Amino acid sequence: MAAEARHRLSGAGRDDPEAPPVAAPSAVPLAPAEGARGEPVRFTAHGCWYPSADPYGARIAFVCDRGGVPQLWTGPVDGDGGEAHLLDTGPDPVTEVAWSPDGRWIAYTTRPGGGEHSRVLCVRPDGTGRRVLAGAEPGTSAYLGCWLHDGSALALTVASPAGPGGPRTAPGAVPAAADRLAASGPVPADRTADGRQGAGHGAGTAAGQAPAGERSGQGEPWAAPPPAGWSERDGHAVLLGGAHRGDVDPAARALAAGAPEGPAAPGALGGAGAGGLTSLGRPVDGLRVDGRRVEGPAVDGYAAPWHPVAGPAQGPGPAPPGASSVRAGGGLAAYLIDPDGVAAPALVAVERTAATLRVCDVSRDGRLAVLRRGPRNRREAVVVRLADLGTAAAVPVADGDPWVAAFSPDGRRLWLRSDADREFAALLAADLAPAGTITRVSVAAERPGVDLELLAVGHEGRGAFLAWNDGGVSALEFRPLASGPGGEGTDGEDFVAQGSGAEVPVPSAPAAPARTAPESAAPAASVTGAPAASGPTAPDSAAPAAPDAYAAPPVVEGRRDVPLPHEVATRVAPAGPGGAALALSGSRRRPGVWWLPGTGTPLMTPWSSRDEDAVPPGRRPTRPVLHRFTARDGMPLSGWYYRAPGRAPGRPAPCVLHLHGGPEEQERPVLEPLYHELLGRGFDVFAPDVRGSSGHGRSFVDADLGAGRFAAIQDVADCAAHAVLAGPADPSRLAVMGRSYGGYLVMASLVWHPELFRTGVAVCGMSDFRSFFAGTEPWIAESAAHKYGHPERDRDLLRSLSPLHRVDALRVPVLAVHGEHDTNVPPGESEQFVRAARERGVAAELLTLRDEGHDFQRADNRRLFRRSAADWLERYLAGGGGGPAPFTRREE
């Protein structure tokens, strides 16, 4: 029965363009791949990160690169539970880990071939039962969501690059290369016409090796034969609920009036019924937290004032004005998946034109789910009713860590890490009506001038760990959480002690819509006295009355600060009663995992590397110094300065200005092997945060939007000036280096400030925004349009910001580095800049790293990159000194 349900179509037909953009995934069993258990494993210099604990807090699953590539391991929290064990010996880098609440499964994501597309797998803690849950089909990508609290299902998101009109491939059926290429668009430059892999992106399968529908691609999980007792996966995945069911964005809900409702698939998880369809022009079901109502076909309500951001792509039929997509693409769909394969997948939500979509939590009674969606800098937490997949509310949330929201145990309160209407992210408490609408929002915890960057609510929902980012250094606290509205709170400390306790006013939301045939141009529901919802799933008879102007903040007790042995916490995972597994990094240690036992102090796990192994023997890690200064237009800037060891304080040194990616990333005081490679060669390193970086408030993040990017390019020159005028950098021996967006800034700085630097190293950087938008993943393009500009509406601005169109000003040598499988910033961005430089007689080289994507994951490749970059810088920065400074005192 379960197998039949898994292969049956329901709702829209297979080729129906009204169907969800991504088919529900089917599990693909794999052979066990755990490491040997006979010999104890001795860990030396390595990194461990992204921990997730079992339900008892006794063992931790984590990512570790001791084998040269990030892999999945488990180990005891102390030395009494045995040695750490490798659960997946495969070559694909592991990125995220989630242990199920019932302890039966460990879910994790990998990046096949080191590229940007990812898969979601699961394995039992003993290494058996390994299988791909989603992302096995060529061209798709899958991302982890949350586990249901009873461990019965895993939420995940599936992305497909296929266009809305492109063919859909049934999971398990591997199309011929020609069919795959036809589904994904024109043949890329790195592929031959028959689909064989050239010198560019990911691995491919040549046409003619297998007939259409037969398995090919030896070594791929989707090509693995089924184990004994399993039949071939020759059917189609279940598509639940009919056309557009689960759309979370208003612009994705456009349907023809009178469209039929689709039945739920038999045996589907959650028992979701039919309904939830809306018509073209129908108002959004719910309100944003700032009280603005979005009616009819709307785009993102939080677009920057300099231009509107395109909302998600339309459904079939004419698109409403202003709701065009940035790039044609498949979209995102979130599902609940039974890892045992008994129940069919259940659709949770759809994002027609992809930006981001992740299921953060599902209430314990199964009524509500909360998802994080939207483009960068404009994320939202969307509350969805699982009974009819209607959207109940949307609240702006902060960027950074995707786990931004969690329900209270009774489902009547939603905890949010949000920067809605504020400069710095705080903990908000949103009270929920039974239908999931928000009645009021209060500030539960905040710190002046400090961002809340991690929120980890305990498994029981009674307390949470909050990690604050104070100038790049983490501060951790544990805070018990009050129950939902109307429940019994705890006596003791009030939230006002750590925050303002001020309420964010929220008008009452409309009631759940009637589950009847869609209406045409329905009027907006009134704020009060909304019509009663009808149908068997309507939980409310009417919308709640408007709340008081200010609500009393929730009350909690027993908060405590947690001392950290190192500067930065990158992840906090609850582990046992009141305990946690902490991923910590610092300026003098490799990333490691620490165990926090209840109310005690953090203890280093026995399988994390020792601090003395952080750098080679005979050398000590360099602790950076924080510098604060001002840009030429008065914008406050800051950065971390690393002084090369053994150099006299007043002696000028060659200096490498390193620019981080994002641009919303932040420079943190953590041990960076690249910096220590450069320091060992005698270079100082200055790593600043230019405008657009996170950690300095919302206004600073948004300061580079649109034409503000020209000011960010000027910030690079101001940072170099500070390194010389207020620091020990030699003005005649400056270099600039950066990765991703930092790589873009390197190219831009070299052509906007051609006399400032002696050389540059650009890693995975964009050289031309036009080709970047044309070549990147559709969901990346959709999100990037808000930050950089729309590729059509802002064409002239993007051209003027593209370094490739100013390459005639380039005067100094440049080294470009790129991963061959990078589909975030395609390798062509580096190739065309190097080619243009060489055509103009400027020395330029390109280092392409095999089996890597946008992030370099493999130890041998990272080592090659560090040494090649340091060799290049030595070639052009060695010697010299004492030359004329390219600054005047006026610029200081």
Helices and strands as residue ranges (DSSP letters): H 2-6, E 28-29, E 48-53, E 59-64, E 71-76, E 85-86, E 94-99, E 106-110, G 112-114, E 119-123, E 131-134, E 141-147, E 154-160, H 177-184, G 221-223, G 250-252, G 269-271, E 287-288, E 331-337, E 346-351, E 357-362, E 368-373, E 380-385, E 391-396, E 405-407, E 413-418, E 426-432, E 438-445, E 451-457, E 463-470, E 473-480, G 495-497, E 503-504, E 560-562, E 568-574, E 580-586, E 589-596, E 603-604, G 611-613, E 625-630, E 636-642, E 653-659, H 673-680, E 684-689, H 698-701, G 702-704, H 708-725, E 729-739, H 741-752, E 759-763, H 769-775, H 778-788, H 795-801, G 803-809, E 814-819, H 828-839, E 844-849, H 859-877, G 889-891
